[in-house]
Amino acid sequence: MKSYDILTEMGEQFERKIDTDYSCAVLFNIKDSGDVITVKIEDGKVNIKDGTAEEVDIKIDTTTKTLEDIYEGNITAFTAAGKGKPSDPAPLDWTIGGGFTPAKMKNIYYMLMHFFHPEEPEVIKLGEEYSRVVHGGHAIPLYYHPGFRSAWYMIKKGESLNEPGDRDPFHQGIVVIEGEGFAKIGDKTVEIKKNESYHIPPNSDQVLWTESDEPLVVIWLAWGEEA
């Protein structure tokens, strides 16, 4: 299936999910085919055309195969776009165009979460086969909004989610839904297990691992002004 056709079908479904005041301009660079496609969303309409636009809110480098995987439900766009740090490569590699603003970031998050889900209701499948390794754990982002982030993580024996010294300036929480393991939170290391939740204060070390043969699975939450 051609990238243009995939984006067209996704765009038709996305029109049902947006208000007339929503706007976002996206440039897709399809690396394997050489196609360049602009998706412009404004006034409740999604317009798709070949070629570039002068100004866009987000630039996406990807491949036809990645778009097909997203279309077929093998991976979500946000999972394909996940990075441990901005310089890391990703199957859906995105950069902000024209400078950052909170309003632009809100629209970009919404686009990444909802444009690529043609089905209704939208579903995010959880499991190792739908994940990518980000921050050392098998990750599936869930819902993002300026001031809030969430993700599913699976950590296997021998793996570590984050490293000592990894800190963030916002509040975080982990909810253990499967397995048992350890968490270094600040200067303390504690044993964690299923049906427990832990708060991670801002600017604290946050390292998770397991020594069990069964994976440790958590829901990660982050909130606050800088999240």
C-alpha positions as CSV (number, residue, x, y, z in Angstrom):
1,M,0.0,0.0,0.0
2,K,1.4,3.4,-0.9
3,S,2.2,5.9,1.8
4,Y,0.0,8.5,0.2
5,D,-3.0,6.1,0.3
6,I,-2.3,5.2,3.9
7,L,-2.1,8.9,5.0
8,T,-5.3,9.7,2.9
9,E,-7.3,7.0,4.7
10,M,-6.0,8.1,8.1
11,G,-6.8,11.7,7.3
12,E,-10.4,10.9,6.4
13,Q,-10.9,9.2,9.8
14,F,-9.1,12.0,11.6
15,E,-11.6,14.6,10.4
16,R,-14.2,12.9,12.6
17,K,-12.0,13.5,15.7
18,I,-11.1,17.2,15.4
19,D,-12.8,20.6,16.0
20,T,-12.7,23.4,13.5
21,D,-10.2,25.3,15.6
22,Y,-7.6,22.5,15.5
23,S,-4.7,23.1,13.2
24,C,-1.5,21.2,12.4
25,A,0.8,21.1,9.3
26,V,2.9,17.9,8.9
27,L,5.7,17.2,6.4
28,F,6.3,13.5,5.8
29,N,9.6,12.4,4.2
30,I,9.2,8.8,3.1
31,K,12.8,7.7,3.0
32,D,12.5,4.4,1.1
33,S,10.3,5.7,-1.8
34,G,11.6,9.3,-1.8
35,D,8.0,10.6,-1.5
36,V,7.4,14.0,0.2
37,I,3.9,14.5,1.4
38,T,2.3,17.4,3.3
39,V,-0.7,16.9,5.5
40,K,-2.4,20.2,6.5
41,I,-5.2,20.2,9.0
42,E,-7.3,23.3,9.5
43,D,-11.0,24.3,9.6
44,G,-12.0,20.8,10.4
45,K,-10.5,19.4,7.2
46,V,-7.4,17.3,6.4
47,N,-5.7,18.2,3.1
48,I,-3.0,15.9,1.7
49,K,-0.8,16.8,-1.2
50,D,2.5,15.7,-2.7
51,G,5.4,18.1,-2.1
52,T,6.5,20.4,0.6
53,A,4.9,23.3,2.4
54,E,6.7,26.5,3.4
55,E,6.0,26.2,7.1
56,V,5.1,23.1,9.1
57,D,4.6,22.3,12.7
58,I,6.2,18.9,12.6
59,K,8.5,17.1,10.2
60,I,8.4,13.3,10.1
61,D,11.0,11.0,8.6
62,T,9.8,7.4,8.1
63,T,9.4,4.6,5.7
64,T,6.5,2.9,3.9
65,K,7.0,-0.2,6.0
66,T,6.7,1.7,9.2
67,L,3.4,3.4,8.0
68,E,2.1,-0.1,7.0
69,D,3.0,-1.5,10.4
70,I,1.1,1.4,12.1
71,Y,-1.8,1.0,9.7
72,E,-2.0,-2.7,10.4
73,G,-1.9,-2.2,14.2
74,N,1.5,-3.9,14.7
75,I,2.8,-0.7,16.4
76,T,1.4,2.7,17.3
77,A,2.9,5.9,15.9
78,F,3.9,7.1,19.3
79,T,5.7,3.8,20.0
80,A,7.5,4.1,16.6
81,A,8.4,7.7,17.6
82,G,9.7,6.9,21.0
83,K,13.2,8.1,21.9
84,G,15.4,7.9,25.0
85,K,17.0,11.3,24.0
86,P,16.4,13.6,21.0
87,S,19.5,12.3,19.1
88,D,18.3,8.7,19.1
89,P,17.0,7.3,15.8
90,A,13.4,6.1,15.6
91,P,11.2,4.5,12.9
92,L,9.0,7.5,13.0
93,D,11.5,10.2,13.6
94,W,10.0,13.6,14.2
95,T,11.2,17.1,14.8
96,I,9.3,20.3,15.6
97,G,9.3,22.9,12.8
98,G,9.3,26.6,13.3
99,G,10.0,26.7,17.0
100,F,8.3,25.4,20.1
101,T,5.2,26.7,21.7
102,P,2.9,25.0,24.3
103,A,-0.1,25.2,21.9
104,K,1.9,23.7,19.0
105,M,3.1,20.8,21.3
106,K,-0.5,20.1,22.4
107,N,-1.6,19.8,18.7
108,I,1.5,17.7,17.8
109,Y,0.8,15.2,20.7
110,Y,-2.9,15.0,19.6
111,M,-1.9,14.3,16.0
112,L,0.6,11.6,16.9
113,M,-1.9,9.9,19.2
114,H,-5.0,10.1,17.1
115,F,-4.2,10.7,13.4
116,F,-2.6,7.2,13.0
117,H,-5.6,5.3,14.6
118,P,-8.1,4.8,11.8
119,E,-10.2,2.5,13.9
120,E,-12.9,3.6,16.4
121,P,-12.7,3.2,19.3
122,E,-9.0,3.6,19.3
123,V,-7.0,0.7,20.9
124,I,-3.4,0.5,22.0
125,K,-2.2,-3.1,22.2
126,L,0.1,-4.0,25.1
127,G,2.8,-6.7,25.0
128,E,6.5,-7.1,24.0
129,E,5.6,-7.7,20.4
130,Y,4.1,-4.2,20.1
131,S,6.9,-2.4,21.9
132,R,10.3,-0.9,21.3
133,V,13.2,-0.6,23.6
134,V,13.4,3.0,25.0
135,H,15.3,4.0,28.1
136,G,16.4,0.4,28.5
137,G,12.9,-1.1,28.8
138,H,10.3,-2.4,26.3
139,A,8.1,0.7,25.9
140,I,4.6,1.5,24.6
141,P,3.6,5.2,25.1
142,L,-0.1,5.5,26.1
143,Y,-1.4,9.1,26.4
144,Y,0.5,12.3,26.2
145,H,-0.6,15.9,26.8
146,P,1.4,18.9,27.9
147,G,1.7,18.4,31.6
148,F,0.9,14.7,31.5
149,R,2.6,11.6,30.1
150,S,1.9,7.8,30.5
151,A,3.4,4.6,29.1
152,W,3.5,0.8,29.6
153,Y,7.0,-0.7,30.3
154,M,8.2,-4.2,30.5
155,I,11.7,-4.9,32.0
156,K,13.3,-8.3,31.7
157,K,16.0,-9.9,33.8
158,G,19.3,-8.3,32.8
159,E,17.7,-5.0,31.7
160,S,17.3,-1.7,33.5
161,L,14.8,1.0,32.9
162,N,16.9,4.1,33.2
163,E,20.4,4.4,34.8
164,P,21.7,6.0,37.9
165,G,21.7,9.8,37.5
166,D,18.7,9.8,35.2
167,R,16.4,12.5,36.6
168,D,13.5,14.6,35.5
169,P,12.1,17.9,36.9
170,F,8.5,16.7,37.3
171,H,6.6,14.3,39.4
172,Q,6.3,10.6,38.3
173,G,4.6,7.5,39.5
174,I,5.0,3.8,38.7
175,V,2.2,1.3,39.1
176,V,3.4,-2.4,39.1
177,I,0.9,-4.6,37.2
178,E,3.0,-7.7,36.8
179,G,6.1,-9.3,38.4
180,E,8.5,-8.1,41.1
181,G,11.8,-6.3,41.2
182,F,13.6,-3.3,42.5
183,A,13.4,0.5,42.2
184,K,16.1,3.0,43.1
185,I,14.2,6.2,43.9
186,G,16.4,9.0,45.0
187,D,19.0,7.5,47.3
188,K,16.9,4.5,48.4
189,T,16.5,1.1,46.8
190,V,13.2,-0.7,47.5
191,E,11.7,-4.0,46.5
192,I,8.5,-3.6,44.4
193,K,5.8,-6.0,43.4
194,K,2.5,-6.4,41.7
195,N,-0.4,-4.2,43.0
196,E,1.9,-1.5,44.4
197,S,2.4,2.1,43.3
198,Y,5.3,4.4,44.0
199,H,5.8,8.1,43.7
200,I,9.0,9.5,42.3
201,P,9.7,13.1,43.4
202,P,11.1,15.6,40.9
203,N,14.9,15.5,40.3
204,S,15.2,12.0,41.8
205,D,17.1,9.0,40.5
206,Q,14.6,6.5,38.9
207,V,15.9,3.1,38.1
208,L,13.9,-0.1,37.8
209,W,15.1,-3.7,37.3
210,T,14.3,-7.3,38.1
211,E,16.3,-10.3,39.1
212,S,13.4,-12.7,38.5
213,D,12.9,-14.8,35.3
214,E,9.4,-13.3,35.1
215,P,9.3,-9.7,33.5
216,L,8.5,-6.7,35.6
217,V,5.6,-4.7,34.0
218,V,4.7,-1.2,35.1
219,I,2.5,1.7,34.0
220,W,4.6,4.9,34.2
221,L,2.9,8.3,34.8
222,A,4.4,11.8,34.8
223,W,2.7,15.1,35.5
224,G,3.4,18.7,36.2
225,E,4.4,21.9,34.4
226,E,7.4,20.4,32.7
227,A,6.1,16.9,31.9
